[in-house]
Amino acid sequence: MTGKRRPPVSTKKKPANPHRTTKRIGLRDRLGRMTYRAACRLMGTDGVNRLRLASRLHVPSDEIRILGDTLRAKILENELTDGHAMVSIVEMANKPDGLHLHCEVCKTVCEHVAACLNFILEEKLFLGLSQEPDPHEPIENLTPDELVMRAIADRRKRAESEKMTLSSLDRTVPWTEYTVTSAESGKTYRIALRGSQPGESYCSCPDFRTNQLGTCKHILHALTKIEKRFSKARLSQAYVRQNFSLRVDYSEPLGLRFNLPEELSEGAAKILKKSANKTITDVDQAVKTLRALERQGESIHVCPDAEEFIEKRLLQRRLQTKTDEIRKDPTGHPLRKTLLNVELLPYQMDGVAFAVGTGRAILADDMGLGKTIQGIGVAHYWTPASLLRAKQWIRSSQA
């Protein structure tokens, strides 16, 4: 066969482009991506023990600074002459993980450096280092802050990939009421968008109520869309609240919180006192404050989840009162013979009252002692008729 020969391929490497530069990662990004496993590696062969022992040392939050490519922190220790050691972490590409660790007292990697790394791992949100953790990093190696960031990152991915329809109550402003409908499930939820940070907005979906993140995929989807509709200057204008509202604060501890208007009257300020901008775990206190504000002529919107929260807590307290009466004398209580078509044994009646009174419980009796009949008794106690009577009592007591 005849044909054209291919020209010889040169094996010489092309000269490096002198104008090409390597993108610098930056200290904040390096620290933001740092995991517990990486911190152990930086501390050497005994990194796990060093980090654990360093937990006795205190790092004041106002004594740690990040300036350019350097982090400096003051580590308190009474045994030292000055009562503290200064630790610095400098970005250096030729060092492990691109970080150079130094203690001015020990001149080496020591417990003071380990204390600084502990603080960084635990307080990434405080330091503004909230980068999304590596999705391949095992969960057991993540700090609480990193677990929160990963959970939010997972919801952000779903917000971007899932198809949703967003409708605005007022298309002229970003911070308003929205409805979002999932194309996959067909379900519609209500969103009250009040800001871009977790905890500022509200969604009626079940995930928002239980995840304790202060956000969900629906809120994140709405934020992504309004970023395209409005300018940065418009989004930077904070939401101005005109009236009071009462909502559920799903963070720990779970409770109720009053959202305050921009202008607070003198009478309202006196009523709120220490309740302003705080979570109220006592339902009675929240209802008392609500009634006092209404008597002052204040307009208050009670969010549906707050109304449901109050009703459930009051109902549970009513049931607790009734079941406490049963547990005082389970043997002689008439429900022992009338609750079901069979007569319950005293300890079975006590088990039913215990489960109903606590709201949720685990019955751990031995086999053959009647856990099934107690479960049936609990379900029968929670009949619609009995709950309706309890709710009517609650409403009459609030009037």
VEXDREN-2710 file (C-alpha; in Angstrom, 1 decimal):
% VEXDREN-2710
k/r/px/py/pz
1/MET/0.0/0.0/0.0
2/THR/1.1/3.5/-0.7
3/GLY/0.1/6.7/1.0
4/LYS/1.2/9.9/2.5
5/ARG/3.4/9.5/5.5
6/ARG/2.4/11.3/8.7
7/PRO/4.9/14.0/9.7
8/PRO/7.0/13.0/12.7
9/VAL/5.4/14.0/16.1
10/SER/7.7/16.1/18.2
11/THR/8.2/14.8/21.8
12/LYS/9.5/18.2/23.0
13/LYS/7.4/19.9/25.6
14/LYS/6.1/23.3/24.7
15/PRO/7.9/26.1/26.7
16/ALA/5.9/27.4/29.6
17/ASN/3.9/30.5/29.0
18/PRO/5.6/33.2/31.1
19/HIS/2.3/35.2/31.3
20/ARG/0.3/32.2/32.7
21/THR/-0.3/32.4/36.4
22/THR/-1.5/29.8/38.9
23/LYS/-4.7/30.7/40.6
24/ARG/-4.2/31.3/44.3
25/ILE/-6.6/29.5/46.6
26/GLY/-6.4/32.0/49.5
27/LEU/-6.1/31.5/53.2
28/ARG/-9.9/31.8/53.9
29/ASP/-10.7/29.1/51.3
30/ARG/-8.0/26.8/52.7
31/LEU/-9.3/27.2/56.3
32/GLY/-12.9/26.9/55.1
33/ARG/-12.2/23.6/53.4
34/MET/-10.1/22.2/56.3
35/THR/-11.6/19.1/57.9
36/TYR/-10.9/17.4/61.2
37/ARG/-8.9/14.8/59.4
38/ALA/-6.8/17.5/57.7
39/ALA/-6.2/19.2/61.1
40/CYS/-5.0/15.9/62.6
41/ARG/-2.6/15.5/59.7
42/LEU/-1.2/19.0/60.2
43/MET/-0.5/18.2/63.9
44/GLY/1.6/15.2/63.1
45/THR/1.5/11.5/64.0
46/ASP/-0.2/12.2/67.3
47/GLY/-2.6/14.8/65.9
48/VAL/-5.7/13.2/67.4
49/ASN/-4.4/13.4/71.0
50/ARG/-3.0/16.8/70.5
51/LEU/-6.3/18.2/69.3
52/ARG/-8.1/16.5/72.2
53/LEU/-5.7/17.8/74.9
54/ALA/-5.8/21.3/73.4
55/SER/-9.5/21.5/74.2
56/ARG/-8.6/22.7/77.8
57/LEU/-7.1/25.9/76.3
58/HIS/-9.3/29.0/75.7
59/VAL/-9.3/31.1/72.5
60/PRO/-11.1/34.4/73.0
61/SER/-13.3/35.0/70.0
62/ASP/-12.3/38.7/69.9
63/GLU/-8.6/37.8/69.8
64/ILE/-8.5/36.0/66.5
65/ARG/-7.9/38.0/63.3
66/ILE/-7.5/37.1/59.6
67/LEU/-5.6/39.7/57.6
68/GLY/-4.6/38.8/54.0
69/ASP/-2.8/35.5/54.0
70/THR/-2.3/35.4/57.8
71/LEU/-4.4/34.3/60.8
72/ARG/-3.3/35.4/64.2
73/ALA/-4.8/34.1/67.5
74/LYS/-4.2/34.6/71.2
75/ILE/-4.3/31.3/73.2
76/LEU/-4.8/31.8/76.9
77/GLU/-2.8/29.7/79.4
78/ASN/-2.2/30.7/83.0
79/GLU/1.1/28.7/83.2
80/LEU/2.8/30.9/80.7
81/THR/4.7/34.0/81.7
82/ASP/2.5/36.4/79.8
83/GLY/-0.6/34.3/80.3
84/HIS/-1.0/33.6/76.6
85/ALA/0.7/32.4/73.4
86/MET/0.3/34.0/70.0
87/VAL/-0.2/31.5/67.2
88/SER/-0.1/32.4/63.5
89/ILE/-1.2/30.4/60.4
90/VAL/0.2/31.7/57.1
91/GLU/-0.7/30.5/53.6
92/MET/2.4/29.0/52.0
93/ALA/2.1/26.9/48.9
94/ASN/5.2/24.8/49.7
95/LYS/3.9/23.7/53.1
96/PRO/1.5/20.7/53.9
97/ASP/-2.0/21.7/52.8
98/GLY/-0.6/25.1/51.9
99/LEU/-0.4/26.2/55.6
100/HIS/2.5/27.2/57.8
101/LEU/1.7/26.8/61.6
102/HIS/3.8/28.7/64.1
103/CYS/3.7/29.4/67.9
104/GLU/5.7/32.4/69.2
105/VAL/6.2/30.7/72.6
106/CYS/7.0/27.1/71.6
107/LYS/8.5/27.8/68.2
108/THR/7.0/24.6/66.9
109/VAL/3.6/22.8/66.3
110/CYS/2.2/22.5/69.8
111/GLU/-1.0/22.5/71.9
112/HIS/-1.4/26.2/71.3
113/VAL/-1.5/25.6/67.6
114/ALA/-3.9/22.7/68.2
115/ALA/-6.2/24.9/70.2
116/CYS/-6.3/27.4/67.3
117/LEU/-7.2/24.6/64.8
118/ASN/-9.9/23.4/67.2
119/PHE/-11.4/26.9/67.3
120/ILE/-11.3/27.2/63.5
121/LEU/-13.0/23.8/63.0
122/GLU/-15.8/24.7/65.5
123/GLU/-16.4/28.3/64.6
124/LYS/-16.2/28.5/60.8
125/LEU/-19.5/30.3/60.6
126/PHE/-18.3/32.9/63.2
127/LEU/-15.0/33.5/61.3
128/GLY/-16.8/33.8/57.9
129/LEU/-15.2/30.6/56.6
130/SER/-18.4/28.7/55.8
131/GLN/-17.3/27.0/52.7
132/GLU/-19.2/23.9/51.7
133/PRO/-17.3/20.8/53.0
134/ASP/-16.0/18.1/50.6
135/PRO/-19.0/15.9/49.8
136/HIS/-16.7/12.8/49.8
137/GLU/-15.5/13.6/53.4
138/PRO/-17.0/11.0/55.9
139/ILE/-19.8/12.5/58.1
140/GLU/-18.0/11.4/61.3
141/ASN/-15.1/13.7/60.4
142/LEU/-17.3/16.8/60.1
143/THR/-17.7/19.4/62.8
144/PRO/-21.3/20.5/63.7
145/ASP/-20.9/23.6/61.6
146/GLU/-19.7/21.5/58.6
147/LEU/-22.7/19.2/59.1
148/VAL/-25.0/22.2/58.9
149/MET/-23.2/23.5/55.8
150/ARG/-23.4/20.1/54.1
151/ALA/-27.2/19.8/54.8
152/ILE/-27.7/23.3/53.3
153/ALA/-25.5/22.4/50.3
154/ASP/-27.6/19.3/49.7
155/ARG/-30.8/21.3/49.7
156/ARG/-29.2/23.9/47.4
157/LYS/-28.4/21.3/44.9
158/ARG/-32.1/20.1/45.0
159/ALA/-33.2/23.7/44.6
160/GLU/-31.2/24.0/41.5
161/SER/-32.1/20.6/39.9
162/GLU/-35.8/20.2/40.7
163/LYS/-38.4/22.1/38.6
164/MET/-40.5/24.5/40.6
165/THR/-43.0/27.2/39.8
166/LEU/-42.6/30.4/41.9
167/SER/-45.4/33.0/42.2
168/SER/-45.0/36.3/43.9
169/LEU/-47.7/38.2/45.8
170/ASP/-46.0/41.5/44.8
171/ARG/-43.6/41.3/41.8
172/THR/-42.3/44.8/42.4
173/VAL/-40.4/43.9/45.6
174/PRO/-38.1/40.9/46.5
175/TRP/-39.0/40.5/50.2
176/THR/-42.7/39.5/50.1
177/GLU/-45.0/36.4/50.1
178/TYR/-44.5/33.6/47.5
179/THR/-46.1/30.3/46.6
180/VAL/-43.9/27.6/45.2
181/THR/-45.2/24.5/43.4
182/SER/-43.1/21.4/42.8
183/ALA/-43.5/20.0/39.3
184/GLU/-42.6/16.5/40.6
185/SER/-45.1/16.2/43.5
186/GLY/-47.6/18.9/42.5
187/LYS/-47.6/20.2/46.1
188/THR/-47.7/23.9/46.8
189/TYR/-46.2/25.7/49.8
190/ARG/-46.2/29.2/51.1
191/ILE/-43.0/31.2/51.5
192/ALA/-42.5/34.4/53.5
193/LEU/-39.2/35.7/52.1
194/ARG/-37.6/38.2/54.5
195/GLY/-33.8/37.9/53.8
196/SER/-31.1/35.8/52.4
197/GLN/-29.7/34.4/55.7
198/PRO/-31.0/31.2/57.3
199/GLY/-33.7/31.9/59.9
200/GLU/-34.9/35.1/58.3
201/SER/-37.6/33.5/56.0
202/TYR/-40.4/30.9/56.5
203/CYS/-41.7/28.0/54.4
204/SER/-44.8/25.9/55.2
205/CYS/-43.1/22.7/54.0
206/PRO/-42.5/19.8/56.5
207/ASP/-38.7/19.9/56.0
208/PHE/-38.5/23.5/57.1
209/ARG/-40.3/22.6/60.3
210/THR/-38.1/19.7/61.2
211/ASN/-34.6/20.3/59.9
212/GLN/-33.7/23.2/62.3
213/LEU/-31.6/24.8/59.5
214/GLY/-33.7/27.9/59.1
215/THR/-34.1/27.2/55.4
216/CYS/-35.2/24.6/52.8
217/LYS/-34.9/23.8/49.1
218/HIS/-38.0/26.0/48.4
219/ILE/-36.6/29.1/50.1
220/LEU/-33.2/28.5/48.4
221/HIS/-35.0/28.1/45.0
222/ALA/-36.9/31.4/45.6
223/LEU/-33.6/33.2/46.6
224/THR/-32.0/32.0/43.4
225/LYS/-34.8/33.3/41.2
226/ILE/-35.1/36.8/42.9
227/GLU/-31.3/37.2/42.4
228/LYS/-32.0/37.2/38.7
229/ARG/-35.0/39.4/38.9
230/PHE/-33.7/42.2/41.1
231/SER/-30.4/44.2/41.3
232/LYS/-27.9/43.8/44.1
233/ALA/-28.8/47.3/45.4
234/ARG/-32.5/46.3/45.6
235/LEU/-31.7/43.0/47.4
236/SER/-29.5/44.8/49.9
237/GLN/-32.5/46.8/51.1
238/ALA/-33.7/45.0/54.2
239/TYR/-37.3/44.0/54.7
240/VAL/-39.2/46.7/56.7
241/ARG/-41.8/45.1/59.0
242/GLN/-44.9/47.2/59.6
243/ASN/-46.8/45.0/62.1
244/PHE/-46.2/42.3/64.7
245/SER/-46.2/38.6/63.8
246/LEU/-45.9/35.5/65.9
247/ARG/-44.0/32.6/64.4
248/VAL/-42.3/29.3/65.5
249/ASP/-38.6/29.4/66.0
250/TYR/-37.4/26.0/64.8
251/SER/-33.9/26.3/66.2
252/GLU/-32.9/25.0/69.6
253/PRO/-34.7/25.5/71.9
254/LEU/-38.0/25.1/70.0
255/GLY/-40.4/27.9/70.8
256/LEU/-42.3/31.0/69.7
257/ARG/-40.8/34.3/68.7
258/PHE/-42.4/37.7/68.0
259/ASN/-41.3/39.5/64.9
260/LEU/-41.2/43.2/65.7
261/PRO/-42.2/46.1/63.5
262/GLU/-39.7/48.8/62.5
263/GLU/-41.3/51.3/64.8
264/LEU/-42.1/50.0/68.3
265/SER/-44.6/51.9/70.4
266/GLU/-43.7/52.7/74.1
267/GLY/-46.6/50.5/75.3
268/ALA/-45.6/47.5/73.2
269/ALA/-42.0/47.9/74.4
270/LYS/-43.1/47.8/78.1
271/ILE/-45.2/44.6/77.4
272/LEU/-42.4/42.8/75.6
273/LYS/-39.6/43.7/78.0
274/LYS/-37.2/40.7/77.9
275/SER/-39.3/38.8/75.3
276/ALA/-38.2/41.0/72.4
277/ASN/-36.0/39.2/69.9
278/LYS/-35.9/36.1/72.1
279/THR/-37.4/32.6/71.7
280/ILE/-40.3/32.0/74.2
281/THR/-40.6/28.3/75.3
282/ASP/-43.4/28.9/77.7
283/VAL/-46.7/28.9/75.7
284/ASP/-48.6/30.6/78.5
285/GLN/-46.2/33.5/78.5
286/ALA/-46.5/33.8/74.7
287/VAL/-50.3/33.8/74.8
288/LYS/-50.3/36.3/77.7
289/THR/-48.0/38.7/75.8
290/LEU/-50.1/38.2/72.6
291/ARG/-53.3/39.2/74.5
292/ALA/-51.6/42.2/76.1
293/LEU/-50.4/43.5/72.8
294/GLU/-53.9/43.1/71.3
295/ARG/-55.4/45.1/74.2
296/GLN/-52.9/47.9/73.3
297/GLY/-54.4/48.0/69.8
298/GLU/-51.5/46.3/68.1
299/SER/-52.1/44.4/64.9
300/ILE/-50.6/40.9/65.2
301/HIS/-50.5/38.2/62.5
302/VAL/-50.3/34.7/64.1
303/CYS/-48.6/32.4/61.6
304/PRO/-50.4/29.1/61.0
305/ASP/-47.5/27.1/62.4
306/ALA/-47.5/29.2/65.6
307/GLU/-51.3/28.7/66.0
308/GLU/-50.9/25.0/65.6
309/PHE/-47.9/25.0/68.0
310/ILE/-49.9/26.8/70.7
311/GLU/-52.9/24.5/70.3
312/LYS/-50.7/21.4/70.5
313/ARG/-48.9/22.5/73.6
314/LEU/-52.0/23.5/75.4
315/LEU/-53.7/20.3/74.4
316/GLN/-50.8/18.3/75.6
317/ARG/-50.8/20.1/78.9
318/ARG/-54.5/19.4/79.3
319/LEU/-53.9/15.7/78.6
320/GLN/-51.0/15.7/81.0
321/THR/-53.3/17.0/83.7
322/LYS/-56.0/14.4/83.0
323/THR/-53.5/11.5/82.8
324/ASP/-51.7/12.6/86.0
325/GLU/-55.1/12.1/87.8
326/ILE/-55.4/8.6/86.3
327/ARG/-51.9/7.6/87.4
328/LYS/-52.6/8.6/91.0
329/ASP/-55.0/5.7/91.3
330/PRO/-55.0/3.5/88.1
331/THR/-56.6/0.6/90.0
332/GLY/-59.7/2.6/91.0
333/HIS/-60.1/4.8/88.0
334/PRO/-63.3/4.2/86.0
335/LEU/-61.5/4.3/82.6
336/ARG/-59.8/1.0/83.5
337/LYS/-63.2/-0.7/82.9
338/THR/-64.8/1.6/80.3
339/LEU/-61.9/2.7/78.0
340/LEU/-62.0/-0.6/76.1
341/ASN/-64.4/-3.6/75.8
342/VAL/-62.0/-5.5/78.1
343/GLU/-60.9/-4.6/81.6
344/LEU/-57.3/-3.3/81.8
345/LEU/-55.0/-4.3/84.6
346/PRO/-53.8/-1.5/86.8
347/TYR/-50.3/-1.3/85.4
348/GLN/-51.8/-1.4/81.8
349/MET/-54.0/1.6/82.7
350/ASP/-51.0/3.3/84.1
351/GLY/-49.1/2.6/80.9
352/VAL/-51.8/4.1/78.7
353/ALA/-51.9/7.2/80.9
354/PHE/-48.2/7.5/80.8
355/ALA/-48.0/7.3/76.9
356/VAL/-50.9/9.7/76.4
357/GLY/-49.6/12.2/79.0
358/THR/-46.0/12.4/77.5
359/GLY/-47.3/12.8/74.0
360/ARG/-44.8/10.2/72.7
361/ALA/-43.3/7.2/74.6
362/ILE/-41.8/3.7/74.4
363/LEU/-43.6/1.0/76.2
364/ALA/-40.9/-1.5/77.2
365/ASP/-42.8/-4.1/79.2
366/ASP/-41.7/-7.7/79.1
367/MET/-43.3/-10.1/76.6
368/GLY/-46.9/-11.2/77.5
369/LEU/-47.6/-8.2/79.7
370/GLY/-50.0/-6.5/77.3
371/LYS/-48.1/-3.9/75.2
372/THR/-50.5/-4.4/72.4
373/ILE/-53.6/-3.7/74.5
374/GLN/-51.9/-0.7/75.9
375/GLY/-51.2/0.6/72.4
376/ILE/-54.9/0.1/71.5
377/GLY/-55.8/1.9/74.7
378/VAL/-53.6/4.9/73.8
379/ALA/-55.1/5.0/70.3
380/HIS/-58.7/4.8/71.7
381/TYR/-57.9/7.6/74.2
382/TRP/-56.9/9.8/71.3
383/THR/-60.3/9.5/69.5
384/PRO/-61.6/12.5/67.6
385/ALA/-64.4/13.0/70.2
386/SER/-62.0/13.2/73.2
387/LEU/-59.6/15.5/71.3
388/LEU/-62.5/17.7/70.3
389/ARG/-63.6/18.1/73.9
390/ALA/-60.1/19.0/74.9
391/LYS/-59.8/21.6/72.1
392/GLN/-63.1/23.1/73.1
393/TRP/-61.9/23.4/76.7
394/ILE/-58.7/25.1/75.4
395/ARG/-60.6/27.6/73.3
396/SER/-63.0/28.4/76.2
397/SER/-60.1/28.9/78.6
398/GLN/-58.5/31.4/76.2
399/ALA/-61.6/33.5/75.8
END
